[in-house]
Every structure is written in structure tokens, then in C-alpha cells.
Amino acid sequence: MNTRFSNWIWISILSVLLVFLFGITGLVGFAPQALALDYNKESLLGSDFSRRDLTDSSFTKANLRNSNFSYANLQGVSFFAANLESVNFEGADLTNATLDSARFIKANLTNAVLEGAFAANARFDGAIIEGADFTDVLLRQDEQNKLCKVAQGTNPTTGRATRETLFCP
């Protein structure tokens, strides 16, 4: 009777552990989702977020000068009023991101995808945009004109020419 009770306890403990582990790793039919993180108003100078999945995270009013977001998944991320001076966004996916009032001064947007991003009042002074895809990005006319002066290349992910996505003449 004692052995039987002991076996039952061990089986119960193992069952609970397995359910916990499978739930955590997403092995019960659900793919693990990236957790949306809140970095609002943080000073993150020179931080390395390269190749990270930051879907739906928020960097509102954050100071990210000289940070690295190369090849990161930034879909739906908010960079509202963020300082993005000299930030590396090479190959990053900024689809449907909020970029309103952000400062992309000297930022590297080489081969980035910004499709559907909201970038009204964003500033791109000195930004590198070779191969960037600006399809359906809401920009101020003066910023669009500024970007058209330096626009070149084709995005390797979407196959779209930067000049065409900006509607450059």
C-alpha cells in the first residue's frame, strides 16, 4: 500500500512538471509569443537589441542613441518621440511601427522594412536609407522630399525599390 501511494505521488509530480514544461515551451499546440516589453522613457544609450523579437514593445520617449536593432523584429513597436540618433536598423522589420515624432538623425535604415509605419513628424536628417521599403508610410511632405534626394536601392526582402516606395519623382 505504501509503495502504491509513493508511485502515485511521483506520477502526479511528474505529470504536473510535464504540463508546466509543455505550457512554457509552447509544445501543446501553441507557438511561444514574444513578450511585449515596456522601455518607455528609458535611457538605453548604446544598447544591443540586434536580432531580437520585440514585437509590440514600446520605446516611447526613450533615448536609444547609438543602439543596435539590426535584423530585429520590430513589428508594431512604438518609437513615439524616441531619440534614435545614430541607431542601426539595418535589415530590421518595422512593419506597422509607430515612429511619430521620432528622431532618426544619422540612423542606418539600410534594407529595413517600414511598411505601414506611422512616421508623421519623424525626422530623418542624414539617415541612410539604401534599400529601405517605405510602402504605405505616412510621412510629412518635407521629410519625403529630403529622403527622395538620397533614396536608392531595392529592399532584398520585399523586392521593392526605395524610390518607388517613397513615390519619388
C-alpha positions as CSV (number, residue, x, y, z in Angstrom):
1,M,0.0,0.0,0.0
2,N,2.9,2.3,0.8
3,T,4.6,1.6,-2.5
4,R,1.4,2.2,-4.4
5,F,0.9,5.6,-2.7
6,S,4.5,6.6,-3.3
7,N,4.2,5.7,-7.0
8,W,1.0,7.7,-7.3
9,I,2.7,10.8,-5.7
10,W,5.7,10.5,-8.1
11,I,3.4,10.1,-11.1
12,S,1.4,13.2,-10.0
13,I,4.5,15.3,-9.6
14,L,5.9,14.2,-13.0
15,S,2.5,15.0,-14.6
16,V,2.4,18.5,-13.1
17,L,6.0,19.1,-14.2
18,L,5.3,17.9,-17.8
19,V,2.2,20.1,-18.1
20,F,4.2,23.1,-16.8
21,L,7.1,22.5,-19.1
22,F,5.0,21.9,-22.2
23,G,2.9,25.0,-21.4
24,I,6.1,27.1,-21.0
25,T,7.7,25.9,-24.2
26,G,4.6,26.0,-26.3
27,L,4.6,22.3,-27.1
28,V,0.9,21.8,-26.5
29,G,-0.1,23.4,-29.8
30,F,0.7,27.0,-29.1
31,A,3.8,28.7,-30.5
32,P,5.5,30.8,-27.9
33,Q,4.9,34.5,-28.4
34,A,7.4,37.3,-27.8
35,L,6.6,39.3,-24.7
36,A,5.9,42.9,-25.5
37,L,8.3,44.9,-23.3
38,D,8.0,48.5,-22.0
39,Y,11.1,50.6,-22.3
40,N,9.2,54.0,-22.2
41,K,11.3,57.0,-21.1
42,E,14.4,54.7,-20.5
43,S,17.9,55.9,-21.3
44,L,19.3,53.0,-23.3
45,L,22.4,54.5,-24.9
46,G,24.4,52.1,-27.0
47,S,22.1,49.1,-26.2
48,D,22.2,45.9,-28.3
49,F,18.8,44.7,-29.4
50,S,20.1,43.1,-32.6
51,R,18.2,40.0,-34.0
52,R,15.7,40.2,-31.1
53,D,11.9,39.7,-31.4
54,L,10.5,42.9,-29.8
55,T,7.0,42.7,-31.5
56,D,4.6,45.2,-30.0
57,S,7.1,46.6,-27.5
58,S,7.2,50.2,-26.6
59,F,10.2,52.6,-26.6
60,T,8.1,55.8,-26.3
61,K,10.3,58.8,-25.5
62,A,13.3,56.5,-24.9
63,N,16.8,57.7,-25.5
64,L,18.4,55.0,-27.8
65,R,21.2,56.9,-29.3
66,N,23.9,54.6,-30.8
67,S,21.9,51.5,-30.1
68,N,21.7,48.4,-32.4
69,F,18.4,47.0,-33.7
70,S,19.9,45.3,-36.8
71,Y,17.8,42.4,-38.1
72,A,15.4,42.8,-35.2
73,N,11.7,42.1,-35.5
74,L,10.1,45.4,-34.5
75,Q,6.6,44.9,-35.9
76,G,4.1,47.1,-34.2
77,V,6.7,48.7,-31.9
78,S,6.3,52.2,-30.7
79,F,9.2,54.6,-31.0
80,F,7.0,57.6,-30.4
81,A,9.2,60.7,-29.8
82,A,12.2,58.5,-29.3
83,N,15.8,59.7,-29.8
84,L,17.1,57.3,-32.5
85,E,20.2,59.2,-33.4
86,S,22.9,57.0,-35.0
87,V,20.8,53.9,-34.3
88,N,21.5,50.8,-36.5
89,F,18.2,49.5,-38.0
90,E,19.9,47.6,-40.8
91,G,17.6,44.8,-42.1
92,A,15.1,45.4,-39.3
93,D,11.3,44.8,-39.7
94,L,9.5,48.0,-38.6
95,T,6.2,47.0,-40.2
96,N,3.3,48.9,-38.7
97,A,5.6,50.6,-36.2
98,T,4.7,54.0,-34.6
99,L,7.6,56.3,-35.5
100,D,5.7,59.6,-35.0
101,S,7.9,62.4,-33.7
102,A,11.0,60.1,-33.6
103,R,14.4,61.5,-34.5
104,F,16.3,59.2,-36.9
105,I,19.2,61.6,-37.2
106,K,22.1,59.7,-38.9
107,A,20.2,56.4,-38.4
108,N,21.1,53.4,-40.6
109,L,17.9,52.1,-42.2
110,T,19.7,50.1,-44.9
111,N,17.4,47.3,-46.1
112,A,14.8,48.0,-43.3
113,V,11.1,47.3,-43.9
114,L,8.9,50.2,-42.7
115,E,5.8,49.1,-44.4
116,G,2.6,50.7,-42.9
117,A,4.6,52.6,-40.3
118,F,3.2,55.9,-38.9
119,A,6.0,58.4,-39.2
120,A,4.3,61.8,-39.2
121,N,6.6,64.4,-37.7
122,A,9.6,61.9,-37.7
123,R,12.9,63.5,-38.7
124,F,15.4,61.6,-40.9
125,D,18.3,64.1,-41.2
126,G,21.3,62.3,-42.5
127,A,19.6,58.9,-42.4
128,I,21.0,56.1,-44.6
129,I,18.0,54.6,-46.4
130,E,19.5,52.4,-49.2
131,G,17.2,49.5,-49.9
132,A,14.7,50.7,-47.3
133,D,11.0,49.9,-48.0
134,F,8.7,52.9,-47.2
135,T,5.5,51.3,-48.6
136,D,2.4,53.0,-47.2
137,V,4.4,55.0,-44.6
138,L,2.8,58.2,-43.5
139,L,5.5,61.0,-43.8
140,R,5.4,64.7,-43.9
141,Q,6.0,66.1,-47.4
142,D,9.2,67.9,-46.5
143,E,10.7,64.7,-45.0
144,Q,9.6,62.7,-48.0
145,N,11.3,65.2,-50.3
146,K,14.5,65.0,-48.2
147,L,14.5,61.2,-48.3
148,C,14.0,61.2,-52.1
149,K,17.2,63.2,-52.6
150,V,19.2,60.2,-51.2
151,A,16.9,57.3,-52.0
152,Q,18.4,54.3,-53.9
153,G,18.5,50.6,-53.9
154,T,16.0,47.8,-53.7
155,N,14.9,46.0,-50.5
156,P,16.1,42.4,-50.5
157,T,13.1,41.2,-48.5
158,T,10.2,42.8,-50.4
159,G,11.9,43.4,-53.7
160,R,10.6,47.0,-53.8
161,A,12.8,49.9,-54.9
162,T,13.2,52.6,-52.2
163,R,12.5,55.4,-54.6
164,E,9.2,53.8,-55.7
165,T,8.0,53.2,-52.2
166,L,8.6,56.9,-51.4
167,F,6.8,58.0,-54.6
168,C,9.9,59.9,-55.7
169,P,9.7,61.8,-59.0
